[in-house]
Amino acid sequence: MPVFRPDLREIPSYTPGRPIADVAEEYGFDPAGVVKLASNELPFAPLEPVMEAMRKALLEIHRYPDTEARRLRSALSDQLDVAYDEVMVGAGSSEILRVVAMAIGGPGTSAVYAWPSFVIYRLGSILAMSDRYEVPLDGAQRHDLRAMAAAITPTTRVVYICNPNNPTGTLLSSSEVRAFVDAVPESVLVLVDEAYGEFVTEPGWESAATLALERPNVMVTRTFSKIHGLAALRIGYAISRADTIAELRKVQAPFSVTSVGLAAALESLRYPQAIADRVAMNAAGRDRIQAALGELGIEFVPSHSNFICFRLGKPDVVADAFLRHRIILRPFGEDWVRVTVGTERENELFLTALRAVCADRR
């Protein structure tokens, strides 16, 4: 057997939300009656024009994709009012996060991030052989920015901020992020991961994209996996200073983004009103679920994303109870279960199951 790096033992295998087919087979359910609300996926298929763009792109899959992502970067630069060379496209924002860890980290360096938060911050740091400072969330399940700033040492090269945070859905205000950047040495990259940023409806909140162009040590990452419904195509992007983007692209594997993904993302950008409608539908579903949790006296974390964490008992036991009602949820940590906002029908099925699970526990 090959000899692997011993520090890889620190990386647990990623456990995604259970597939519908597996649950249906285990419990003898009709797959059509099982609802998966475990993986923070958008419950809607891509827009029909996007589907057509993908079909056309399939005719050229015998060719390598444009590794420069020229058309998509141009479209993003126009939409975001940034320069072309201030945009980087990757195989999901996850690839960009790993590229940052490898390009800026290494033995003798360190990374700082909140915990629990997106697991790729931990994974990327381990792969880069960087030390990790995982700062616990505060009592409101938000980033403790003061503690994170205190965790920065002379070896720190990157601080990750997930905003809204996954898995808690909590949000930092634009002024809080700006104040944190002001307190961080310019030699430390502050990476603001806004994978769920489009779901935010909080009045006055702004993306950190403007800050990323004002400051030489700030980067913002976003993804087409969530609000655009392109999760399986793995496509995301980053905004930062041109010199930072140029250095990171040296580490990125060529042709990592598929031609089908590029075509889909480019077409999806053409329909901002349809995307805004999806944001509104998600917000309505999120409010409906949170209101019901409150009425039932169930503790939950107020969310600004497309998922909600709530506490009802031992997570694995609670998730199993919902499985028996044909609802797939995601147990998280020692206390919480996470539910993704679905369609109106899926949300109502979840709430029906929630009331039944609560009744069974009395």
NUVEX-330121 format. One record per residue (C-alpha): x, y, z. Coordinates in steps of 0.25 Angstrom, whole numbers, plus 2048, in hexadecimal, padded with zeros to 3 digits. Each point is the difference from the previous one (the first is absolute). Layout:
N
+------+-------+-----+
! east ! north !  up !
+------+-------+-----+
!    X !     Y !   Z !
...
+------+-------+-----+
This chain:
362
+------+-------+-----+
! east ! north !  up !
+------+-------+-----+
!  800 !   800 ! 800 !
!  805 !   80E ! 7FD !
!  805 !   808 ! 80B !
!  7F8 !   80D ! 802 !
!  802 !   80C ! 808 !
!  7FD !   7FE ! 80F !
!  7F9 !   80D ! 802 !
!  7F5 !   7FB ! 7F6 !
!  7FB !   7F8 ! 80C !
!  7FB !   80E ! 805 !
!  7F6 !   801 ! 7F4 !
!  7F3 !   7F8 ! 802 !
!  7F9 !   7FB ! 7F4 !
!  7F5 !   80B ! 7FB !
!  7F2 !   7FB ! 804 !
!  7F6 !   806 ! 7F7 !
!  7F1 !   800 ! 801 !
!  7FB !   7F2 ! 7FE !
!  7FB !   7FD ! 7F2 !
!  7F1 !   7FF ! 7FE !
!  802 !   7F2 ! 7F9 !
!  807 !   7FB ! 80C !
!  7F6 !   804 ! 80A !
!  7F4 !   7FB ! 7F8 !
!  807 !   7F2 ! 7FE !
!  803 !   7FF ! 80F !
!  7F2 !   804 ! 805 !
!  7F8 !   7FA ! 7F4 !
!  7FB !   80E ! 7FC !
!  7FC !   805 ! 7F2 !
!  80C !   809 ! 7FC !
!  7F6 !   80A ! 7FB !
!  7FB !   802 ! 80E !
!  80D !   802 ! 806 !
!  805 !   80F ! 803 !
!  80E !   803 ! 801 !
!  803 !   80D ! 808 !
!  80E !   7FD ! 804 !
!  80A !   806 ! 7F7 !
!  7FD !   80F ! 7FE !
!  7FC !   7FD ! 7F2 !
!  7F7 !   809 ! 7F8 !
!  7F2 !   7F9 ! 7FE !
!  7FE !   805 ! 7F2 !
!  806 !   7FB ! 7F3 !
!  809 !   80A ! 7F8 !
!  7F8 !   80A ! 7F7 !
!  7FB !   7FA ! 7F3 !
!  80A !   809 ! 7F8 !
!  80B !   7FB ! 809 !
!  7FC !   7F2 ! 7FD !
!  800 !   803 ! 7F1 !
!  80E !   806 ! 801 !
!  805 !   7F4 ! 807 !
!  7FA !   7F7 ! 7F5 !
!  808 !   808 ! 7F5 !
!  80D !   800 ! 808 !
!  7FF !   7F0 ! 800 !
!  802 !   800 ! 7F1 !
!  80E !   805 ! 803 !
!  805 !   7F8 ! 80C !
!  80A !   7F9 ! 7F7 !
!  808 !   80D ! 801 !
!  807 !   806 ! 80C !
!  7F8 !   80C ! 807 !
!  806 !   80E ! 800 !
!  809 !   7FF ! 80C !
!  800 !   80F ! 800 !
!  7F1 !   801 ! 802 !
!  800 !   80C ! 7F7 !
!  7F2 !   802 ! 7FD !
!  7FB !   7FD ! 80E !
!  80B !   809 ! 807 !
!  7FC !   80B ! 7F6 !
!  7F1 !   7FF ! 804 !
!  803 !   7FF ! 80F !
!  809 !   80D ! 7FF !
!  7F5 !   807 ! 7F9 !
!  7F5 !   7FC ! 80A !
!  809 !   802 ! 80C !
!  806 !   80D ! 7FA !
!  80E !   7FB ! 802 !
!  80C !   7FE ! 7F7 !
!  801 !   7F3 ! 7F8 !
!  80D !   7FC ! 807 !
!  7FA !   802 ! 80D !
!  7F7 !   7F4 ! 7FE !
!  804 !   7F1 ! 802 !
!  7F8 !   7F4 ! 7FC !
!  801 !   7F3 ! 806 !
!  7FA !   7F2 ! 801 !
!  7F6 !   805 ! 80B !
!  805 !   80A ! 80B !
!  805 !   7F4 ! 807 !
!  80C !   7FE ! 7F6 !
!  803 !   80F ! 801 !
!  801 !   7FE ! 810 !
!  809 !   7F4 ! 7FE !
!  809 !   808 ! 7F6 !
!  801 !   80B ! 80A !
!  804 !   7F7 ! 80B !
!  80B !   7FA ! 7F7 !
!  805 !   80D ! 7FA !
!  801 !   808 ! 80D !
!  802 !   7F5 ! 80A !
!  80B !   7F5 ! 803 !
!  808 !   7FB ! 80B !
!  803 !   80B ! 80B !
!  7F3 !   808 ! 7FC !
!  7F2 !   800 ! 806 !
!  7F2 !   803 ! 7FD !
!  7F5 !   805 ! 809 !
!  7F1 !   7FD ! 7FE !
!  7F3 !   7FE ! 809 !
!  7FB !   7F3 ! 804 !
!  7F7 !   7FA ! 7FD !
!  800 !   805 ! 7F2 !
!  803 !   7FB ! 7F1 !
!  809 !   7F4 ! 801 !
!  808 !   804 ! 7F4 !
!  808 !   80A ! 809 !
!  804 !   7F4 ! 809 !
!  803 !   7F7 ! 7F4 !
!  808 !   80A ! 7F8 !
!  808 !   804 ! 80C !
!  804 !   7F2 ! 802 !
!  804 !   7FD ! 7F2 !
!  808 !   80D ! 800 !
!  807 !   7FB ! 80D !
!  7FC !   80D ! 807 !
!  7FD !   801 ! 80E !
!  7F1 !   802 ! 804 !
!  7FA !   809 ! 80A !
!  7F1 !   7FD ! 801 !
!  7F9 !   80B ! 807 !
!  7F2 !   7FB ! 807 !
!  7F4 !   808 ! 7FC !
!  7FA !   809 ! 80A !
!  7F3 !   7FD ! 808 !
!  7F8 !   805 ! 7F5 !
!  807 !   7F6 ! 7F6 !
!  807 !   80C ! 7F9 !
!  80E !   802 ! 7FD !
!  807 !   806 ! 80C !
!  809 !   80A ! 7F8 !
!  807 !   805 ! 80C !
!  805 !   7F2 ! 804 !
!  803 !   7FE ! 7F1 !
!  809 !   80C ! 800 !
!  807 !   7FC ! 80D !
!  803 !   7F2 ! 7FA !
!  808 !   807 ! 7F4 !
!  80F !   7FE ! 802 !
!  80C !   803 ! 7F8 !
!  7FF !   7F3 ! 7F9 !
!  7F1 !   803 ! 7FC !
!  7FF !   801 ! 7F1 !
!  7F0 !   7FF ! 7FE !
!  7F4 !   802 ! 808 !
!  7F3 !   7FA ! 7FB !
!  7F2 !   806 ! 802 !
!  7F4 !   7F9 ! 7FC !
!  7F5 !   80A ! 7FE !
!  7F5 !   7FB ! 802 !
!  806 !   7F5 ! 808 !
!  7FE !   7F2 ! 7FC !
!  7FB !   7F8 ! 808 !
!  7F9 !   80B ! 809 !
!  7FB !   80A ! 7F6 !
!  804 !   80C ! 808 !
!  804 !   80D ! 7FA !
!  80B !   80A ! 803 !
!  7FD !   80E ! 7FC !
!  807 !   808 ! 7F5 !
!  806 !   809 ! 80B !
!  805 !   7F4 ! 808 !
!  807 !   7FA ! 7F5 !
!  806 !   80E ! 7FC !
!  805 !   802 ! 80F !
!  806 !   7F2 ! 800 !
!  808 !   803 ! 7F4 !
!  805 !   80D ! 806 !
!  805 !   7F9 ! 80C !
!  808 !   7F5 ! 7F7 !
!  80E !   802 ! 7FC !
!  801 !   802 ! 7F1 !
!  809 !   7F4 ! 7FE !
!  7F4 !   7F7 ! 804 !
!  7F5 !   7FD ! 7F5 !
!  7F2 !   801 ! 805 !
!  7F8 !   7F7 ! 7F8 !
!  7F1 !   802 ! 801 !
!  7F8 !   7F4 ! 7FB !
!  7F2 !   805 ! 7FB !
!  7FB !   7F3 ! 7FA !
!  7F3 !   803 ! 806 !
!  800 !   80F ! 7FF !
!  7F5 !   801 ! 7F5 !
!  7F6 !   7FA ! 80B !
!  802 !   80C ! 809 !
!  7F4 !   809 ! 801 !
!  805 !   808 ! 80C !
!  7FE !   80F ! 7FD !
!  80D !   808 ! 7FE !
!  809 !   7F4 ! 7FF !
!  80A !   800 ! 7F5 !
!  80A !   7F6 ! 7FA !
!  80F !   802 ! 804 !
!  803 !   801 ! 7F1 !
!  802 !   80F ! 800 !
!  809 !   7FE ! 80C !
!  808 !   7F5 ! 7F8 !
!  804 !   80B ! 7F6 !
!  803 !   80B ! 80A !
!  809 !   7F7 ! 808 !
!  80C !   7F8 ! 7FB !
!  7FE !   7F5 ! 80A !
!  7F1 !   7FD ! 7FE !
!  7F9 !   7F5 ! 7F7 !
!  7F2 !   7FD ! 7FE !
!  7FB !   7F2 ! 7FB !
!  7F3 !   7FD ! 7FB !
!  7F9 !   7F4 ! 7F9 !
!  7F6 !   7FC ! 7F5 !
!  7FD !   7F3 ! 808 !
!  7F5 !   807 ! 809 !
!  7F7 !   80A ! 7FB !
!  803 !   7FD ! 7F1 !
!  7FD !   7F1 ! 803 !
!  80D !   7FB ! 7F9 !
!  805 !   7F8 ! 80B !
!  804 !   7F4 ! 7F8 !
!  808 !   808 ! 7F6 !
!  80A !   805 ! 80A !
!  802 !   80F ! 7FC !
!  803 !   80C ! 809 !
!  808 !   80D ! 800 !
!  809 !   809 ! 808 !
!  802 !   80F ! 800 !
!  80D !   806 ! 804 !
!  80B !   809 ! 7FC !
!  806 !   7FC ! 7F2 !
!  80E !   7FD ! 806 !
!  7FA !   7F6 ! 80A !
!  7F7 !   7FA ! 7F5 !
!  80C !   7FE ! 7F8 !
!  808 !   7F9 ! 80B !
!  7F5 !   7F7 ! 803 !
!  7FE !   7FB ! 7F2 !
!  80E !   7FB ! 7FF !
!  7FB !   7F5 ! 80A !
!  7F3 !   7FD ! 7FA !
!  7FF !   7F4 ! 7F7 !
!  7FE !   803 ! 7F1 !
!  7F2 !   7FC ! 7FB !
!  7FA !   7FE ! 80E !
!  7F3 !   807 ! 7FC !
!  7F8 !   7F8 ! 7F5 !
!  7FB !   807 ! 7F3 !
!  7F1 !   7FC ! 805 !
!  802 !   807 ! 80D !
!  805 !   80C ! 7F9 !
!  7F5 !   800 ! 7F6 !
!  7F6 !   7FE ! 80B !
!  805 !   80B ! 809 !
!  801 !   80A ! 7F5 !
!  7F2 !   7FE ! 7FC !
!  7FB !   800 ! 80E !
!  806 !   80E ! 802 !
!  7F6 !   805 ! 7F5 !
!  7F4 !   7FF ! 809 !
!  801 !   808 ! 80D !
!  7F1 !   801 ! 802 !
!  7FE !   7F1 ! 800 !
!  80C !   7FF ! 80A !
!  7F9 !   80B ! 809 !
!  7F3 !   7F9 ! 7FF !
!  807 !   7F3 ! 806 !
!  807 !   809 ! 80B !
!  7F2 !   804 ! 804 !
!  7FA !   7F2 ! 800 !
!  80B !   7FB ! 808 !
!  7FE !   80C ! 80A !
!  7F1 !   7FD ! 801 !
!  803 !   7F1 ! 803 !
!  80B !   803 ! 80A !
!  7F6 !   80A ! 807 !
!  7F5 !   7F5 ! 800 !
!  809 !   7F5 ! 806 !
!  806 !   80A ! 80B !
!  7F3 !   804 ! 804 !
!  7FB !   7F2 ! 802 !
!  80C !   7FC ! 808 !
!  7FE !   80C ! 809 !
!  7F1 !   7FD ! 801 !
!  804 !   7F2 ! 805 !
!  80A !   805 ! 80A !
!  80C !   7FA ! 7F8 !
!  80D !   807 ! 802 !
!  806 !   804 ! 7F2 !
!  80B !   809 ! 7FB !
!  7F9 !   80C ! 7F8 !
!  806 !   7FE ! 7F2 !
!  803 !   809 ! 7F4 !
!  803 !   7F5 ! 7F7 !
!  7F8 !   7F4 ! 7F9 !
!  801 !   7F7 ! 80D !
!  7FD !   800 ! 80E !
!  806 !   7F9 ! 80C !
!  7F7 !   7FC ! 80C !
!  802 !   7F8 ! 80C !
!  7F6 !   7F5 ! 804 !
!  808 !   7F5 ! 807 !
!  80C !   7F7 ! 7FC !
!  802 !   804 ! 7F1 !
!  802 !   7F2 ! 7FA !
!  7F3 !   7FB ! 808 !
!  7F8 !   80C ! 7FB !
!  805 !   7FE ! 7F1 !
!  7FC !   7F2 ! 801 !
!  7F2 !   804 ! 805 !
!  7FE !   809 ! 7F4 !
!  805 !   7F5 ! 7F7 !
!  7F4 !   7F7 ! 804 !
!  7F7 !   80C ! 7FC !
!  808 !   800 ! 7F2 !
!  808 !   80D ! 803 !
!  80F !   800 ! 7FF !
!  807 !   80A ! 809 !
!  80E !   802 ! 804 !
!  805 !   7FD ! 80E !
!  80B !   80A ! 804 !
!  809 !   800 ! 80B !
!  7FB !   7FB ! 80E !
!  7F4 !   809 ! 801 !
!  7FA !   804 ! 7F3 !
!  7F8 !   7FC ! 7F4 !
!  800 !   808 ! 7F3 !
!  7F5 !   801 ! 7F6 !
!  801 !   806 ! 7F2 !
!  7F4 !   809 ! 7FC !
!  7F9 !   7F8 ! 7F4 !
!  7F4 !   803 ! 7F8 !
!  7F3 !   804 ! 806 !
!  7FB !   7F2 ! 800 !
!  80D !   7FA ! 805 !
!  800 !   80A ! 80B !
!  7F2 !   7FD ! 804 !
!  804 !   7F1 ! 800 !
!  80B !   803 ! 809 !
!  7F7 !   808 ! 80A !
!  7F6 !   7F4 ! 800 !
!  80C !   7F7 ! 804 !
!  805 !   80A ! 80A !
!  7F3 !   800 ! 807 !
!  7FF !   7F1 ! 800 !
!  80E !   7FE ! 805 !
!  7FD !   80A ! 80C !
!  7F3 !   7F9 ! 803 !
!  808 !   7F2 ! 801 !
!  80A !   806 ! 809 !
!  7F5 !   805 ! 80A !
+------+-------+-----+
